[in-house]
Amino acid sequence: MPNTSLAYIGLGSNVDNPAQQVTQALSELDQLPLSRLVDASSLYRSKPVGPQDQPDFVNAVAALETRLSPLALLDQLQALEQHHRRRREHRWGPRTLDLDVLLFNHTHIAHTRLCVPHREMHARAFVLRPLIEIAPHLTLNGQPLEYWLAPLADEITPLDSKR
């Protein structure tokens, strides 16, 4: 795909059959306009961030080649969340599907709608472990991803199988 960017997308779900939600969303990412799924991690289980009175999450990370701009990609991801009946009732609440732009090429984006690299990715095992699986060469703030994952490694467990 000429003139493409490489974006890494975090996926998560903790209601309405989370593993199926994430697996289906991975397939749907490959159908986004001007985009192509190039890799996807295994599925992982993690405790929720924020309120603990909700089910564990199923998480994954996808690598997506795209000719969309970062904000156009964000729009497409939010439309996909809506297709999965995502409701934003309260921060860090349960959700059928959560899609986050983690990285977009090697750019830094500070926009009211989008911050890249994702602000919290350095502190989230459910982002780091699957990202390391598909892109072990990446660094964040000059450090390898393993540096950030080391103190968090016990916060995530793999599910039984790759999508």
Protein Blocks (a to p, Z undefined) as FASTA:
>chain_A
ZZiacdddddddfeehlllmmmmmmmmmmmpghiacfbdcdddddddehjfkbccddddd
dddddfbdfklmmmmmmmmmmmnopacfbghiacfbdcddfbgcjbdcddfkbccddfkl
mmmmklmmmmmmmmmmbceehiafklmmmmmmmmpccdfbdZZ
